[in-house]
Amino acid sequence: MIQKYNAIWVDFNDDNAAEIVSEIYSPKLDKLFIVYERKDGRYMPFSYVKKTSHQWSMPFWSNENTKVLMASFEEAKDYLADFGGTK
């Protein structure tokens, strides 16, 4: 668990099945856009928003989309554009 952009980041990869290949924070939207590349060459784009919890003193990042697989990095970026991400 670490802090990213004034919120707690609890998403981590224990089995090394994917790695972050793009991470963009939008201060205007207060959102975090991350694209993971899996070992099979597919991409998983996620848009994260801040959520609050009574357990923690600061917000935490929570994904606002379900898990999707994309064939290319460009497709993943296009997908995130629907959530306010940049292309």
Residue frames relative to the residue before (quaternion, step in Angstrom):
aa qw qx qy qz dx dy dz
M 1.0000 0.0000 0.0000 0.0000 0.00 0.00 0.00
I 0.0622 0.7887 -0.6071 0.0745 3.55 -0.80 1.05
Q 0.4742 -0.6385 0.5124 0.3239 3.55 -1.31 0.09
K 0.0126 0.7677 -0.6397 0.0343 3.56 -0.97 0.96
Y 0.8618 -0.0671 0.0383 0.5013 3.56 -0.82 1.02
N 0.7011 -0.5158 0.2508 0.4236 3.56 0.85 1.10
A 0.6835 0.3583 -0.3227 0.5480 3.55 1.04 0.82
I 0.5480 -0.6190 0.4578 0.3272 3.55 -1.22 0.49
W 0.2010 -0.7606 0.6110 0.0881 3.55 -0.94 0.99
V 0.0260 -0.8259 0.5626 -0.0261 3.58 -0.51 1.19
D 0.5398 0.6129 -0.4083 0.4077 3.58 1.26 -0.06
F 0.1760 0.7777 -0.5865 0.1424 3.56 -0.61 1.09
N 0.4304 -0.7173 0.5086 0.2038 3.50 -1.24 0.55
D 0.2072 -0.8228 0.5210 0.0931 3.58 -0.16 1.28
D 0.7776 0.3739 -0.1931 0.4672 3.59 0.94 -0.81
N 0.4227 -0.7360 0.4370 0.2978 3.60 1.30 0.16
A 0.3115 0.7721 -0.4967 0.2454 3.59 1.10 0.66
A 0.7904 0.0828 -0.0407 0.6056 3.60 1.23 -0.42
E 0.1510 -0.7760 0.6031 0.1064 3.54 -1.22 0.46
I 0.5392 -0.6120 0.4713 0.3355 3.54 -1.18 0.60
V 0.1000 -0.7995 0.5913 0.0349 3.57 -0.83 1.05
S 0.7825 0.0896 -0.0779 0.6113 3.58 1.27 -0.20
E 0.0520 0.7741 -0.6280 0.0607 3.54 -0.96 0.94
I 0.0610 0.7935 -0.5982 0.0941 3.55 -0.59 1.18
Y 0.1581 -0.7650 0.6191 0.0805 3.54 -0.89 1.00
S 0.1835 -0.7702 0.6039 0.0926 3.57 -0.91 0.95
P 0.2981 -0.7687 0.5359 0.1816 3.61 -0.37 1.19
K 0.6080 0.5743 -0.3489 0.4229 3.58 1.06 -0.74
L 0.7602 0.3374 -0.1740 0.5272 3.60 0.94 -0.92
D 0.2563 -0.7714 0.5162 0.2700 3.55 1.29 -0.50
K 0.4866 0.6188 -0.4454 0.4265 3.53 0.92 1.10
L 0.2681 -0.7340 0.6060 0.1488 3.51 -1.28 0.53
F 0.1208 -0.7953 0.5933 0.0280 3.56 -0.78 1.10
I 0.0181 0.8130 -0.5774 0.0728 3.56 -0.62 1.17
V 0.1256 -0.7521 0.6425 0.0756 3.53 -1.09 0.84
Y 0.1861 -0.7621 0.6149 0.0806 3.54 -0.88 1.05
E 0.2008 -0.7331 0.6285 0.1649 3.55 -1.16 0.59
R 0.3145 -0.7536 0.5517 0.1699 3.54 -0.77 1.06
K 0.6550 -0.5220 0.3768 0.3958 3.56 -1.26 0.35
D 0.6676 0.4931 -0.3078 0.4652 3.60 1.14 -0.49
G 0.6031 -0.6050 0.3369 0.3960 3.60 1.29 0.14
R 0.5486 0.5902 -0.4044 0.4326 3.59 1.24 0.03
Y 0.3289 -0.7510 0.5479 0.1660 3.55 -1.25 0.52
M 0.1631 -0.7682 0.6146 0.0742 3.54 -1.10 0.82
P 0.1198 -0.8078 0.5745 0.0554 3.61 -0.43 1.18
F 0.0243 -0.7944 0.6069 -0.0022 3.57 -1.02 0.82
S 0.2030 -0.7229 0.6487 0.1242 3.50 -1.18 0.78
Y 0.1367 -0.8110 0.5676 0.0373 3.57 -0.76 1.06
V 0.1197 -0.7608 0.6354 0.0570 3.55 -1.13 0.79
K 0.5187 -0.6299 0.4748 0.3296 3.56 -1.23 0.44
K 0.0771 -0.7609 0.6439 0.0206 3.53 -1.06 0.92
T 0.3416 -0.7276 0.5509 0.2245 3.56 -1.17 0.50
S 0.0874 -0.7714 0.6291 0.0401 3.50 -1.28 0.51
H 0.4951 -0.6568 0.4779 0.3083 3.57 -1.01 0.73
Q 0.6035 0.5849 -0.3481 0.4154 3.60 1.24 -0.36
W 0.7846 0.2819 -0.1360 0.5353 3.59 1.08 -0.68
S 0.5047 -0.6772 0.4551 0.2820 3.53 -1.09 0.70
M 0.7593 0.2434 -0.1814 0.5756 3.58 1.21 -0.26
P 0.6263 -0.5528 0.3764 0.4006 3.60 -1.18 0.39
F 0.2585 -0.7381 0.5950 0.1855 3.56 -1.30 0.23
W 0.5195 -0.6340 0.4807 0.3116 3.55 -1.24 0.55
S 0.0090 -0.7849 0.6183 -0.0400 3.55 -0.89 1.02
N 0.4362 -0.7035 0.4804 0.2899 3.59 -0.82 0.90
E 0.2980 -0.7711 0.5414 0.1533 3.55 -1.04 0.85
N 0.7075 0.3654 -0.2691 0.5418 3.60 1.24 0.04
T 0.5213 -0.6129 0.4863 0.3408 3.53 -1.26 0.39
K 0.6429 -0.5236 0.3896 0.4008 3.55 -1.26 0.31
V 0.0344 0.7712 -0.6334 0.0534 3.55 -0.90 1.03
L 0.2680 -0.7415 0.5903 0.1730 3.55 -1.21 0.52
M 0.1138 -0.7829 0.6106 0.0356 3.53 -0.96 0.94
A 0.5095 -0.6726 0.4533 0.2873 3.56 -1.11 0.71
S 0.8116 0.1462 -0.0723 0.5610 3.60 1.10 -0.59
F 0.6346 -0.5238 0.4160 0.3871 3.52 -1.31 0.39
E 0.6273 0.5450 -0.3298 0.4481 3.60 1.02 -0.78
E 0.6387 0.5129 -0.3206 0.4757 3.60 1.00 -0.79
A 0.6375 0.5286 -0.3200 0.4602 3.57 1.02 -0.81
K 0.6585 0.4929 -0.3091 0.4774 3.61 0.97 -0.84
D 0.6336 0.5251 -0.3281 0.4638 3.60 0.99 -0.79
Y 0.6288 0.5384 -0.3222 0.4593 3.57 1.01 -0.83
L 0.6917 0.4794 -0.2816 0.4608 3.59 0.89 -0.91
A 0.5388 0.6202 -0.4030 0.4031 3.59 1.18 -0.45
D 0.6144 0.5575 -0.3443 0.4396 3.61 1.11 -0.59
F 0.6936 0.4274 -0.2568 0.5199 3.58 1.26 -0.38
G 0.6681 -0.4969 0.2946 0.4689 3.58 1.29 0.10
G 0.4692 0.6816 -0.4373 0.3522 3.57 1.29 0.01
T 0.4656 -0.6692 0.4994 0.2933 3.54 -1.20 0.45
K 0.4408 -0.6871 0.5118 0.2675 3.55 -1.18 0.55
